[in-house]
Every structure is written in C-alpha cells, then in structure tokens.
Amino acid sequence: MKLVRDRIDLAELKGMAERGFGTMVKAVVDVEAAIMAVDAELHADQEALLLENGSAQRDLWGINLYPDVDGDDWIEFDSMINLRPASGNRGRGVDDPVVRDRIRGIVTRLVQR
C-alpha cells in the first residue's frame, strides 16, 4: 500500500496491477487533501491508512484504476466505502458529478501518464 502525495508513474501503477488484480489497482482519494492511497486488496485498508494520516471519512472515495485503459474510462467509481445513504450517496459509485470531477482532477494531477 502506498500513500501518494505528489506523483506516481503510470508504469508503477501497471506493476501494482500485474502483482495484484491483473489489470486494476484499487485506490482511495481524499478530495480535500488531494492525495490518494493505492495498491491494497481492500479499499477499506486504504481508507484506514488515510484516516491514520489525518483524512476525514467524509472526504474519502473509493475508485479503481485501469492503467492500460485510455480516456476517462480508466477511472471506475465503484467501492463499498462509497455507500453513504445518510449523506445522499446511495450506491457504490460516486453520485455527485462535482465530486467525480474533483476525483478525476486529483488522479490526473497525481498520476504521470
């Protein structure tokens, strides 16, 4: 598991994918701190790492990254940690388009493609 505060190379993500799920790397993004945790079996483990490093639960969103896919489809908004019916997010995705855009922007800034 790795905490990404600055940049991560796409080749490193590809290596993580190959060692883990094959074509995908799980990640959790903190939309306020503009950081993310990558490379764990469970989004919950990444969430715990970010919480230990000062993140607030309300700012954390689980995603999956597909390093070999081009365009916006390389980011998949799907995680059990995203289920927050009390906050209006009723599914495993990220319902709010503004939050999705923030996540895309953070990932784009952090991942050197």
C-alpha positions as CSV (number, residue, x, y, z in Angstrom):
1,M,0.0,0.0,0.0
2,K,1.3,3.4,-0.9
3,L,0.2,7.0,0.0
4,V,0.6,9.3,-3.0
5,R,1.0,12.9,-2.1
6,D,3.0,14.1,-5.1
7,R,3.2,12.0,-8.3
8,I,3.2,8.3,-9.2
9,D,4.3,7.0,-12.5
10,L,1.8,5.0,-14.7
11,A,4.4,2.3,-15.0
12,E,4.4,1.8,-11.3
13,L,0.6,1.5,-11.3
14,K,0.8,-1.1,-14.1
15,G,3.3,-3.1,-11.9
16,M,0.9,-2.9,-9.0
17,A,-1.9,-4.1,-11.2
18,E,0.1,-7.0,-12.5
19,R,1.1,-8.1,-9.0
20,G,-2.5,-7.7,-7.7
21,F,-5.7,-7.9,-9.7
22,G,-4.2,-8.1,-13.1
23,T,-5.5,-5.0,-14.9
24,M,-6.8,-2.9,-12.0
25,V,-5.4,-1.1,-9.0
26,K,-7.7,-0.1,-6.1
27,A,-7.4,3.5,-4.8
28,V,-9.0,5.8,-2.3
29,V,-8.9,9.5,-2.9
30,D,-9.1,12.3,-0.3
31,V,-10.9,15.1,-2.2
32,E,-9.9,17.7,0.4
33,A,-6.2,16.9,0.9
34,A,-5.8,16.0,-2.8
35,I,-4.0,12.8,-2.0
36,M,-4.7,9.1,-2.6
37,A,-3.8,5.7,-1.3
38,V,-3.1,2.9,-3.9
39,D,-2.3,-0.8,-4.1
40,A,-4.3,-2.7,-1.5
41,E,-6.6,-5.7,-1.6
42,L,-9.4,-3.7,0.0
43,H,-10.5,-0.1,-0.3
44,A,-11.1,-0.2,3.5
45,D,-7.4,-0.8,4.1
46,Q,-6.6,2.3,2.1
47,E,-9.3,4.3,3.9
48,A,-7.7,3.3,7.2
49,L,-4.3,4.5,6.1
50,L,-5.7,7.8,5.0
51,L,-7.6,8.2,8.3
52,E,-4.4,7.4,10.2
53,N,-2.7,10.2,8.3
54,G,-5.3,12.9,9.2
55,S,-8.0,12.5,6.5
56,A,-11.7,12.8,7.3
57,Q,-14.0,10.0,6.4
58,R,-16.4,12.3,4.6
59,D,-13.6,13.2,2.1
60,L,-12.7,9.7,1.1
61,W,-13.9,8.0,-2.0
62,G,-13.0,4.6,-3.4
63,I,-12.1,4.1,-7.1
64,N,-10.5,1.5,-9.3
65,L,-7.8,2.5,-11.8
66,Y,-7.1,0.6,-15.1
67,P,-3.7,1.8,-16.2
68,D,-4.0,0.2,-19.7
69,V,-7.2,2.0,-20.5
70,D,-7.2,5.4,-22.2
71,G,-9.6,8.3,-21.6
72,D,-12.0,8.8,-18.7
73,D,-12.8,5.1,-18.6
74,W,-9.5,4.3,-16.8
75,I,-11.2,5.5,-13.6
76,E,-14.0,3.4,-12.3
77,F,-16.1,4.8,-9.4
78,D,-17.0,1.6,-7.5
79,S,-16.4,0.8,-3.9
80,M,-18.2,-0.4,-0.8
81,I,-16.8,2.6,1.1
82,N,-18.8,4.9,-1.1
83,L,-22.1,3.6,0.3
84,R,-23.3,6.6,2.4
85,P,-27.1,6.7,2.3
86,A,-27.2,9.2,5.2
87,S,-25.0,11.6,3.1
88,G,-27.1,11.0,0.0
89,N,-24.7,8.6,-1.8
90,R,-26.9,5.5,-2.1
91,G,-24.7,3.3,-4.3
92,R,-21.2,2.0,-4.6
93,G,-20.4,4.7,-7.2
94,V,-20.0,8.5,-6.6
95,D,-23.4,10.1,-7.3
96,D,-22.3,13.7,-7.1
97,P,-20.8,14.8,-10.5
98,V,-18.9,17.6,-8.8
99,V,-17.1,15.1,-6.5
100,R,-16.4,12.8,-9.5
101,D,-14.8,15.7,-11.3
102,R,-12.7,16.5,-8.3
103,I,-11.6,12.9,-8.1
104,R,-10.7,12.9,-11.8
105,G,-8.7,16.1,-11.4
106,I,-6.7,14.8,-8.4
107,V,-6.0,11.5,-10.1
108,T,-4.9,13.3,-13.3
109,R,-2.6,15.5,-11.3
110,L,-1.1,12.6,-9.2
111,V,-0.6,10.0,-12.0
112,Q,2.1,10.8,-14.6
113,R,0.6,9.3,-17.7
